Structures are given as structure tokens and as C-alpha cells.
Amino acid sequence: MLSTKIIGDRITDARKKTSLSQAQLAERLFISPQAVGKWERGESLPDIVTLNHLAEILGVDLNYFSENFPSITSESAPQELSEKQPAEVHPELPKSKTGKKIAWDMSHGNWVDADFSGLKNLQEKFGSCNMQRCLFIGSELSGLLLRSNNVDRCDFSDSDISNSRIQNSNLAGNVYKNCSLTATEFSGSFIMGCDFSGADFSGATFKSGGLQSNVMTNAILKHTSFNAMQLADMVFEGTVEDCYFDNCAFSKVTFQNATITNTFFKGRSLKRIKFIDCKVDKLTYAFLKSGKADLTGVTFLAD
């Protein structure tokens, strides 16, 4: 949990270190000096977007506001600067005792109608959270750990969610347009009614979950693997290269206007896949034929 008193003290300490008055800080944040005063007295908290801007102005990392971050006050009291003594605009703030970067942990939260757009380099944990109608547009969320969450109607458009782990979560009605999901692992998660138009799934893995009624228009599938997944009411278009469909259950799945190369198919329900105007190489064709897929609508790529 975040303590208003701890965050207020740390805003005060960092503000004095940068030789900013409450009024000057408020002006740069486009808010009132009274709002800054309330934060520093522990009467209220800035929202997460304002906290991000605050960290940039004060020259600190977002982790500085974490409850686990060592307090400046406990190690050395801030000294008042005289007019002749120049202010240090970006002071070196103390590190954790172990020297490791302290990660934010926003687990067990109920995030509704919150705007997290534009956040950078958070690598946060969101465990056992309920997120509804939140905005993460243009955010850098690489290395995200998302475990046992319900994420409903949130917008992640143009965000970097690469190298993340999304485990045992329910994702419904979210927008991931033009997102980078490279090397992201989805395990035990059910994803339904999401828009992945233009998303990059290069090197991504899907394990033991479900994909249903999602939009995959112009999505990049390269070195992408699907293992023991339930795929239903899905249309794959564009290029499918060096992908892996192993023991997946297909229901009303269509590959349309797709070029499929070096892609492995194995399972009992390949005949439920429909191909429309698709081109495949000989290796992919052999896998599909071995699985008794309906190869109507499939032609060979020219050598």
C-alpha cells in the first residue's frame, strides 16, 4: 500500500533538494500551490500520471515514491540553500540497501476509469487486480508481470508490452492496436473480444488458455507459438511465419488472405480450420495434410 504521509515527505524532500518552492513546482505541473501543499501534508495523493510527471521534474525515479525506498530524511536532513550556493537540480538519491532497483507493486488494486497513458519504464507488477476501462495508451510496460487479473475494456494502443508475462488472467474487450507484444508469454489466460490489429507477436508464446473472437488484422505472427490453446471464432490474416500450433483445439478458425510458411500444425481438430485464399510452402502443406485439414482454399507458394 502507498502511504500518503511517506509520499508527502518524499515530495517535500526532493522539492527542497531541487530548490523549488511549492508555487514553482505547482506552476510546472499546471496545478495550484494548494494541491502541492496537500500532498506534502499527507492529505491527498497525486494521481499516477501526475506522479510520473512529478518524478521527471524532481529528477527522481518513480521507485523513489515507493514505501520500500530508503527515506532521505532518515539518512540526512536536507540543508537549506543560501542564495550564493547553487542548487543541485538532479541530486543523487539513495539506493536500496541491496543496491537493487526497487520495483513498484500495484497488486490487489481496483483500478477503474484510471488514465495511465504515457507511463514509461515501469516494469510494474499488477497481481490479483481488477482493471476496468483504464487507459495505457502509448505506455512502456515491457517486463510487465500480470498475474491472476481481470482486465476489462482497457486501451493499450501503441504501447510496448514486450517481454512480459501474463498469467492466469482474464482479458476481455481490450484494445491492443499496434502494440509490441514481442517475446511476451501468455499462460493459463483467456483472451476474448480483444482488438490486436497491427500488434507484433514476434516470439510470443500462448500456453494452456483460450483465444476467442479476437481481431488479428495485420497482426505480426513470427516465431509465435500456440500450445494446448483453445482457439475459437478467430480470423488470421497476413503473414504467418515460423509459427507453431501444437495440440490446439480449433473451432470456427479461419486463415484468410494469409501467407503461411514454415509453420507447424499438430492436433485432432485441424479439419475445423477454414482456409480462404491462402498460400503455403511445401512443409506447412505437409503438416496440414498429415492432420487431415481441409486444404480447400490453399495453394503453393511459387518456388
C-alpha positions, 0 to 999 in steps of 0.5 A: 500500500502507498502511504500518503504521509511517506509520499508527502515527505518524499515530495517535500524532500526532493522539492527542497533538494531541487530548490523549488518552492511549492508555487514553482513546482505547482506552476510546472505541473499546471496545478495550484500551490494548494494541491502541492501543499496537500500532498506534502501534508499527507492529505491527498495523493497525486494521481499516477500520471501526475506522479510520473510527471512529478518524478521527471521534474524532481529528477527522481525515479518513480521507485523513489515514491515507493514505501520500500525506498530508503527515506532521505530524511532518515539518512540526512536532513536536507540543508537549506540553500543560501542564495550564493550556493547553487542548487543541485537540480538532479541530486543523487538519491539513495539506493536500496540497501541491496543496491537493487532497483526497487520495483513498484507493486500495484497488486490487489488494486481496483483500478477503474476509469484510471488514465495511465497513458504515457507511463514509461519504464515501469516494469510494474507488477499488477497481481490479483487486480481488477482493471476496468476501462483504464487507459495505457495508451502509448505506455512502456510496460515491457517486463510487465508481470500480470498475474491472476487479473481481470482486465476489462475494456482497457486501451493499450494502443501503441504501447510496448508490452514486450517481454512480459508475462501474463498469467492466469488472467482474464482479458476481455474487450481490450484494445491492443492496436499496434502494440509490441507484444514481442517475446511476451508469454501468455499462460493459463489466460483467456483472451476474448473480444480483444482488438490486436490489429497491427500488434507484433507477436514476434516470439510470443508464446500462448500456453494452456488458455483460450483465444476467442473472437479476437481481431488479428488484422495485420497482426505480426505472427513470427516465431509465435507459438500456440500450445494446448490453446483453445482457439475459437471464432478467430480470423488470421490474416497476413503473414504467418511465419515460423509459427507453431500450433501444437495440440490446439483445439480449433473451432470456427478458425479461419486463415484468410488472405494469409501467407503461411510458411514454415509453420507447424500444425499438430492436433485432432481438430485441424479439419475445423480450420477454414482456409480462404485464399491462402498460400503455403510452402511445401512443409506447412502443406505437409503438416496440414495434410498429415492432420487431415485439414481441409486444404480447400482454399490453399495453394503453393507458394511459387518456388 
